[in-house]
């Protein structure tokens, strides 16, 4: 069973041009995909259909085999976690503990289970020492980890990350990506929306390229970044590691460990 199945969906915002023009997409359970494209290409609009924040004007969206039109946003959030670009838009409780506990509490999870889940997620996100702190007192990277913790505690089977590393330092980025990779290893489907082609090349199994409300490319990172015509059409730059491998006169690579091995083998 696919975790996400999108069939020919169309969508327009009020008094706006059509943002999605017959998009179809299948995402396997446990897959890690990136959706890329320029601003206005439709990638965030598409992702908001996965948890019911938006509903298609035409076409169908299935999550874990179920038609999203039959479920509320709250019901879909049990299976689809969505981390937005600005974490402060997701923060509203008085303490870090209350912030993380909010979702499970609304789902009717028992107090004992909430306590266990929150403690576990606090440790995973390295926020335990801030358990009783006000969320707005945290740094930018800590707020992003808190927003991620609030999603992860719901134990979703699908995780959508919309520009999760924007404005963060390298240490904060590494911490968030470590958590995401561990979730993916546990068969959580990850959908990453980003302008950072380095992240795309290093993390993704598959890259979906959007342009003008349609999917214009779909393949492995190596396939996508080797397609100069597609990159030009989508106004995308290949990741630096691919450009670096070309400068060395080596076959292009999209992952650091693969390039390192190729360099060692060439010595």
C-alpha positions as CSV (number, residue, x, y, z in Angstrom):
1,X,0.0,0.0,0.0
2,X,1.2,3.5,-0.8
3,X,1.3,6.0,2.0
4,X,0.3,8.8,-0.3
5,X,-1.7,8.6,-3.6
6,X,-2.6,11.7,-5.5
7,X,-4.7,11.3,-8.6
8,X,-5.1,14.1,-11.1
9,X,-5.7,16.9,-8.6
10,X,-6.4,20.5,-9.5
11,X,-6.4,23.5,-7.1
12,X,-6.8,27.2,-7.2
13,X,-6.7,29.8,-4.4
14,X,-9.6,32.3,-4.4
15,X,-9.1,34.9,-7.1
16,X,-5.9,33.3,-8.1
17,X,-4.6,31.3,-11.1
18,X,-4.6,27.6,-11.0
19,X,-1.8,26.4,-8.7
20,X,-2.1,22.6,-9.3
21,X,-2.9,21.4,-12.8
22,X,-3.7,17.7,-12.8
23,X,-1.0,16.4,-10.5
24,X,-0.6,12.7,-9.9
25,X,1.9,11.2,-7.4
26,X,2.4,7.9,-5.6
27,X,4.7,7.7,-2.5
28,X,5.6,4.3,-1.1
29,X,5.4,3.5,2.6
30,X,8.7,4.5,4.3
31,X,10.0,6.4,1.3
32,X,12.1,9.6,1.7
33,X,11.3,12.0,-1.1
34,X,12.0,15.7,-1.7
35,X,9.7,18.0,-3.6
36,X,11.6,20.8,-5.2
37,X,10.9,23.8,-7.5
38,X,10.9,27.5,-7.6
39,X,8.5,29.7,-5.5
40,X,5.1,29.4,-7.0
41,X,5.7,26.0,-8.6
42,X,3.0,24.4,-6.4
43,X,5.1,22.2,-4.1
44,X,3.8,23.6,-0.7
45,X,0.3,23.7,-2.2
46,X,0.6,20.0,-3.1
47,X,1.9,19.1,0.4
48,X,-1.0,20.9,2.1
49,X,-3.3,18.4,0.5
50,X,-1.7,15.5,2.3
51,X,-3.2,16.5,5.7
52,X,-6.4,18.2,4.5
53,X,-5.3,21.8,5.0
54,X,-6.3,22.2,1.3
55,X,-8.8,20.1,-0.6
56,X,-8.6,19.6,-4.4
57,X,-11.2,21.2,-6.7
58,X,-10.8,18.1,-8.9
59,X,-9.1,14.8,-8.4
60,X,-8.5,12.5,-5.4
61,X,-6.0,12.3,-2.5
62,X,-5.6,9.1,-0.6
63,X,-3.6,8.8,2.6
64,X,-2.8,5.2,3.7
65,X,-5.5,4.1,1.2
66,X,-8.2,6.4,2.5
67,X,-9.8,9.3,0.6
68,X,-9.0,12.5,2.5
69,X,-12.4,14.0,1.7
70,X,-13.9,11.6,4.2
71,X,-11.8,12.9,7.1
72,X,-11.2,16.1,9.0
73,X,-7.9,17.8,9.4
74,X,-7.7,16.6,13.0
75,X,-8.3,13.0,11.9
76,X,-5.7,13.2,9.2
77,X,-3.2,14.7,11.7
78,X,-3.1,11.3,13.4
79,X,-1.3,9.9,10.4
80,X,0.3,13.0,8.8
81,X,2.6,15.3,10.7
82,X,3.4,18.7,9.1
83,X,6.3,20.8,10.2
84,X,6.0,24.3,8.8
85,X,8.8,26.7,7.9
86,X,8.2,29.2,10.8
87,X,8.0,27.2,14.1
88,X,6.5,30.2,16.0
89,X,3.3,29.7,13.9
90,X,2.9,26.3,15.6
91,X,3.8,27.4,19.2
92,X,1.1,28.7,21.6
93,X,1.3,26.9,25.0
94,X,2.9,28.2,28.2
95,X,5.5,25.5,28.7
96,X,7.5,23.1,26.4
97,X,5.9,20.1,28.0
98,X,2.3,21.5,27.4
99,X,3.2,22.4,23.8
100,X,4.3,18.8,23.1
101,X,1.4,17.3,25.0
102,X,-1.3,19.3,23.3
103,X,-1.7,17.0,20.3
104,X,-2.0,13.7,22.1
105,X,-4.3,15.3,24.7
106,X,-6.7,16.4,22.0
107,X,-6.7,12.8,20.6
108,X,-7.8,11.5,23.9
109,X,-4.5,9.8,24.8
110,X,-4.3,8.8,28.5
111,X,-2.3,11.0,30.9
112,X,0.1,8.2,31.6
113,X,0.7,7.6,27.9
114,X,1.1,11.3,27.3
115,X,3.8,11.5,30.0
116,X,5.7,8.6,28.5
117,X,5.5,10.0,25.0
118,X,6.5,13.5,25.9
119,X,9.5,12.4,28.0
120,X,10.7,10.2,25.2
121,X,10.4,12.9,22.6
122,X,12.0,15.5,24.9
123,X,15.1,13.2,25.1
124,X,15.1,12.5,21.4
125,X,15.0,16.2,20.5
126,X,17.4,17.1,23.4
127,X,14.9,19.5,25.0
128,X,14.5,17.7,28.4
129,X,16.1,20.6,30.3
130,X,13.5,23.0,28.8
131,X,10.6,20.9,29.9
132,X,9.1,23.7,32.1
133,X,10.4,26.7,30.1
134,X,8.2,29.0,28.0
135,X,8.6,28.0,24.3
136,X,9.2,31.5,23.2
137,X,12.3,31.7,25.4
138,X,14.0,29.1,23.2
139,X,16.5,29.8,20.4
140,X,15.5,29.5,16.8
141,X,17.0,26.0,16.5
142,X,15.4,24.9,19.7
143,X,12.0,26.2,18.6
144,X,12.3,24.2,15.4
145,X,13.1,21.1,17.4
146,X,10.1,21.8,19.7
147,X,7.8,22.2,16.7
148,X,9.2,18.9,15.4
149,X,8.7,17.3,18.8
150,X,5.1,18.4,18.8
151,X,4.6,16.6,15.5
152,X,6.6,13.5,16.3
153,X,4.8,12.9,19.6
154,X,1.6,12.2,17.6
155,X,3.5,9.2,16.1
156,X,2.6,10.0,12.5
157,X,3.2,7.5,9.7
158,X,3.9,10.4,7.3
159,X,6.0,13.4,8.1
160,X,5.9,16.5,5.8
161,X,8.8,19.0,6.4
162,X,8.4,22.4,4.7
163,X,11.8,24.2,4.6
164,X,12.7,22.8,8.1
165,X,16.2,24.3,8.1
166,X,15.7,27.9,6.9
167,X,17.6,30.3,9.1
168,X,19.2,27.7,11.3
169,X,22.9,27.2,12.1
170,X,24.7,24.1,11.0
171,X,24.5,22.5,14.5
172,X,20.7,23.0,14.6
173,X,20.3,21.6,11.1
174,X,22.3,18.5,12.0
175,X,20.2,17.9,15.1
176,X,16.9,18.1,13.2
177,X,18.1,15.9,10.3
178,X,19.4,13.3,12.7
179,X,15.9,13.0,14.2
180,X,14.3,12.8,10.8
181,X,16.6,10.2,9.5
182,X,16.0,8.0,12.6
183,X,12.2,8.3,12.0
184,X,12.6,7.3,8.4
185,X,14.6,4.2,9.4
186,X,11.5,3.2,11.4
187,X,9.4,3.3,8.2
188,X,8.0,6.8,8.6
189,X,7.4,8.3,5.2
190,X,9.2,11.6,4.9
191,X,8.3,14.4,2.4
192,X,10.9,17.2,2.4
193,X,10.1,20.5,0.7
194,X,13.3,22.6,0.4
195,X,15.4,24.9,-1.8
196,X,18.6,23.4,-0.4
197,X,19.8,21.0,-3.1
198,X,22.6,19.8,-0.8
199,X,20.0,18.4,1.6
200,X,18.0,16.9,-1.2
201,X,21.1,15.1,-2.7
202,X,22.3,13.8,0.7
203,X,19.0,12.6,2.2
204,X,16.5,11.7,-0.5
205,X,15.9,8.5,-2.3
206,X,13.7,10.3,-4.8
207,X,13.3,13.8,-6.1
208,X,10.0,15.2,-7.5
209,X,10.5,18.5,-9.5
210,X,7.5,20.9,-9.8
211,X,7.1,23.7,-12.3
212,X,4.0,25.8,-13.1
213,X,1.7,23.6,-11.0
214,X,2.8,20.3,-12.6
215,X,5.3,17.5,-11.9
216,X,8.0,18.0,-14.5
217,X,10.6,15.6,-13.2
218,X,10.7,12.5,-11.0
219,X,13.7,10.3,-10.3
220,X,16.7,9.6,-8.1
221,X,18.9,12.5,-7.1
222,X,21.6,11.4,-9.5
223,X,19.1,11.2,-12.4
224,X,17.5,14.6,-11.6
225,X,20.8,16.5,-11.1
226,X,22.3,15.0,-14.2
227,X,19.5,16.3,-16.4
228,X,20.7,19.8,-17.4
229,X,17.6,20.5,-19.5
230,X,15.3,19.8,-16.5
231,X,17.4,21.8,-14.1
232,X,17.3,24.8,-16.5
233,X,13.5,24.4,-17.0
234,X,13.0,24.4,-13.2
235,X,15.6,27.1,-12.5
236,X,17.5,24.8,-10.2
237,X,21.2,24.5,-9.5
238,X,22.8,21.1,-8.9
239,X,24.3,20.6,-5.4
240,X,27.8,21.8,-4.8
241,X,29.1,18.2,-4.3
242,X,28.0,17.3,-7.8
243,X,29.8,20.4,-9.2
244,X,32.9,19.6,-7.1
245,X,33.1,16.0,-8.4
246,X,32.9,17.3,-12.0
247,X,35.8,19.8,-11.2
248,X,37.9,16.9,-10.0
249,X,37.2,15.1,-13.3
250,X,35.3,12.3,-11.6
251,X,32.0,10.8,-12.4
252,X,29.4,13.1,-10.8
253,X,28.2,12.0,-7.3
254,X,25.4,13.4,-5.1
255,X,26.4,12.0,-1.7
256,X,29.5,12.8,0.3
257,X,30.4,9.2,1.2
258,X,30.1,8.1,-2.5
259,X,32.4,10.9,-3.6
260,X,34.9,10.2,-0.9
261,X,35.1,6.5,-1.9
262,X,35.5,7.5,-5.6
263,X,38.4,9.9,-4.6
264,X,40.1,7.2,-2.5
265,X,39.7,4.6,-5.3
266,X,41.3,7.1,-7.8
267,X,44.4,7.5,-5.6
